[in-house]
């Protein structure tokens, strides 16, 4: 047994050297995870909107979400004619259907489809080669169960804006687009597992859409902050991906025949939405950019309450500027929709 002591000593010292820092990282991560914890989502999630009159669930082959009819939302709306056509709303990488925005538009008299594009049964589990041709099903639904597909406005936020821009580049049936914190490249997948970024976010008729490949220059910083439980800004990584990308990954809206609104904040910490808005507007004079000083990736009345303490590092901007951008962009959106969907 005494002869084994040197062996135990030789093994034990390296193990202690490994275990002690790992334990320290675990403690720091636990503290930061509590410190930057996001608020609990509302009970019932997006499904809570189903309690409202005139809202039905959409459960198609790939198409999933909610249909909000304006004609069943109170006496004032019942006595007013709904705007013609359909407004389609997509959320972002959070996997939601942006039901709050859909509700606002429904209350303004629009027939709204609030849709998921991944994460539901029958859909891609993650944003990983999501088939853009699922929009064929959306068009058919608008004609059969909605208020018609003319005029048709599609609204997307963040990764939903990247989706919307890709759809507008391929579907001439889309009359108007509204992109909140857009992308001017197609980027890599978001699987939140090993391999994230190694495939395209979208596919078209079975072929991956060319995308700006992950460069990894910023991954060391990202992984360290992950390990320590700290919120992460992804902008530098996306900027590196875009700088090294081929021209094929650029989303080309130069032939888009409709109208468009582009909203972004200069202090966007998630990705370079402000740069993308300017780049897309330069492609097509029908795309109208609105870029807000001091605003970040997400416009909201109380971004600190919505996201929690991580909002500043992850989203960027100031509370006041994000609030002002929300109010002003809502005003412009409703003004343009009134013009695009006039009676």
N, C-alpha and C positions, 0 to 999 in steps of 0.2 A: 504493500500500500504506500509506503514512503516514496517508492520509486515513481508513483503516479503523481505526486505533488508537483513536480516540475511541469508535467503535462497540463494539469489543471490550471497551474499558474499561467502557462503559455497561452492557454485557451481563454482563461477568465479575463485577463487584462484587456485583450482586444474586444471581448464581448462587452465589458464595462465601458470601453471607449466608444462603442457603437450605441449601446443602450442609453447612456446618459444624455447625449445630444438628442436622440430620438424621443426620449421622455420629455426633454425640455421643449422640443418642437410640439409634441402632443399637448403639453400644458398651455403653451402660447396659442396653439390653434383652438383649444377649447375655450380659452378666455375670449379670443377674437370672434369666434363663432357666436358666442352669446352677445358680445358687444355689437356686432354688425348683423344680428338676426333680423330678417325681414318680418314685417307684421303678418299675422295670420290672415289668409284670404277670407273673404266673407263666406259665411255658411252657405253651402249649396253651390258655390262657384258660379260659373256661367249659367247653370241650370236654373238659378233663382229667377231669371227673366221669364221662364215659362209660366210663372204665376200671374203674369200680366195678360190682360185681355188682348187678343189679336196676335199672340206669339205662338208659333208652332215649331216643333222640332223638325229639322231636315235630316233624314237618315237614308241617303242614297247609296249608290254603289261606292263611290269615293267621296262624293259631296256630303259633308256633315256640317251642321250648324243650326241656325235659327232663322225663321222667316218672321219679320215684324211688319204687320200691316197697319197703315196709318188710319184706316177707316174705322178702327175699333178701339180708339184710345181716348174716348170721351166725347161729350156732346159737340164741342167746338169742332173737333176733327170729323165727326160723323156728318156734320152739316157742310163741311168743306170738301171739295173734290181733291183727291190725292194728285200730286204731281205725276205726270206721265213717266213711264219708264221705271227703271230699277237702279238702286244704288247697292253696290256690293262692297262689303267691308272685310278686310283681313287684318288680323293681329300680327304680332311679331314672333320672335324666337321664344317668348314665354309660353307659346302654345295656346293662347287664348283667342277668342273670336271678336275681341274689341266690342263687347256688348254695350258698354257705356256710350261709345260713339254712335253705335247703331241705334240706341234708344233716343239720343239727341236728334238724330236725323229722322227717325220715325215720328217723333213729336213735332217736327217741322213739316210733316206732310209727305214724307217719301216712303216708298215701298222698299224695304231694306232686307238684304240677305247678309247676315253676320256669319262668316264661314271660317272653319278651321282648314288648314292645308296640310297638317300632319298631326300625328299623335292620337288619333281616334281609331276605333276598330275599323278595319278595311282600308286604312290609310297607311302611309309610311310612318314608322314609329318615330323617326327623327327627321330633321331637315336634311335628307340624304337622297339625292336624285328623285325628288318629288316630281311626278309626271305632270308637266304643264297641260297636257291634253285633257286633264280632268275638267278643264274649263268648258269643254263641249257639253258636259253634263249640266254645268251651271247655266249655260245659255238655254238649254232645253227646258230646264226647270223654270227659268224666268218667263219663258213663253207660255208654258202650260199652267203653272201654278202662281206666277207672280203678276206683275203689272206690265209685262212685256219687256223686251230687251232693247227698246228704242224709245228714248235715248238710254244709253247704258254708261254709268259712271262706276269706276272701280277705285277704291281707296285702300291704301296699304301703309303700314307703319313699320319702319326698320326692315327686318327680313321680309315682312309682308309688302313693303315698298319695292324691295328687290324682286319679289314674285310679281307684283303688279306691273313693273316696268318690263319684265320678260314676257308677260302676257300681252301687253300693249304692242310689243314688237312683233307679235305673231298673230294676233286676232284683230282684224279690221272691224269687227263688230263692236269693239270698245270705242265709245265716243269721247269719253273724258276720263282722265286719271288724276288722282290726288296722291302725292307721295310725301309722307312725313319721314324726315331723316333718311333720305334715299341712298341707294348705292348706284354707282355708274358702271361697276363691274359685277359680273356674277362671281360669287365667292365660293369657297369650299364648304363642305357639309358641316353640320353641327350635330354630332352624335353624342357628345358629352361622355364619350368612351374612347378607348384607344382607336386611332384611325381617323379621328375628327379632322376635317380639312383635307383629307387625302382623296376625296371624291367630290363631284360637283353637288351643289345644293339642289339642282334641278336637272330633269331630263326632258327630251322632246322626241316623241315617237321612238322611244327605246334607246336613244343615244344621249349620253351626258352632254349638257350644255357646257361649252368651253368656259373655264373658270380661272380666276387668279389663284395660283397655287400657293400653298402655305410656305413661307420662307423660313420661319422658325427663328429669325434673328432676335425676336423679343420673347421667345418661349422660356428662356431661363428666368427672366424677371416674373413672368406670369406664373410659372410653376412654383417659384419661391413664395409668392404672395398666396397662391393656393395652399401651399403647405402650411403657411402661417395663419390661414383663415382670414386673410385680408381681402377686401374688395379689389377687383381688377379692372383697369382701363385697357381696352383692347385696341384703341385707336392706332397706336404706334405699329402694332402688328398688321392691321389692315392697310396702313399706309405703305408698309414694306411690301406686302403682297401686291398692292396695286402698282407700285413702282417697278416691280419685276415682271408684271403680267404681260402676256401677249395681247395684241390688238383684238384677237378673237374673243377675249373675255369681256370686252366692252359691250354694254347693253346699248344697242343701236336704235334710237328713237327718231332718227332723222326722217324716216318715212311715215311716222305716225301722223294721221290726218286729223286727229281730234284736238281737244283742248286739254291743258294740264296745269295743275298747281304743284309747286315744289316748296315744301316747308323744311327749314333746317335751322340749327343753332350753331353759332360760331364756336361755342365752347363744348361741343359734342365730344364726350370722352369715350363713347362706345366705338364709333368709327367716324370717318371724315364725311359726314352727311352734308356739311356746308360745301365742301369741295365737289361732291357728287352733284348737288343741286345746280351749281354753276356749270359743271361739265355737261349735264343733260340739257340745260337751258341753251347752251351754246350750239347744241345739235339741231334745235328746232325752235323757231320763233314763237310757236304756239304754246310753249311750256313757260309758265310764269313763275319765276323764283321769288321767294320771300325768305330772307335769311336774317335771323334775329341776333342782335348783339346780346351777349351775356346769357343766352339760352343754351341748353345742352341737348341731349339725345331725346329727351321725353318732355313734352309740354304737359303740364298738369297744374291744377290750382294749388295743390299741397304735395309736392313731390317727396318731401321729407317724410310725410305720413304714409304715402303710398309705398315707397321703396324701403324706408327705414334708414338707419345711419350710413348705409353704403352708397346712398344716392349720389353724393358729391363725387366720389372716386369713379363710380361706374358710369354715371349718366352725364355729369358735368353741368356747368352753368350755376346760376343762383336761384334761390327759391322765387324771388320776385320776378326775375327775368323769365323763368319758365312759366310762371303764372301769366305774365303779360303776353308771352308768345301764345299760350293756350287761348286766351281771350281774343287776341287779334286774329289768329289763324281760324278760329271758329267763325268769326265775323266774315272774313273773306270767303271761307268755304261756303257759308250759307248764301252769300251774295252771288257767288258763281253758280251754285246749284240752282238758284232761282232762275238764272239766265239759261242754263243748260237744259233744265227740265221745265220750261215755261209751259203754261196751260195752252 
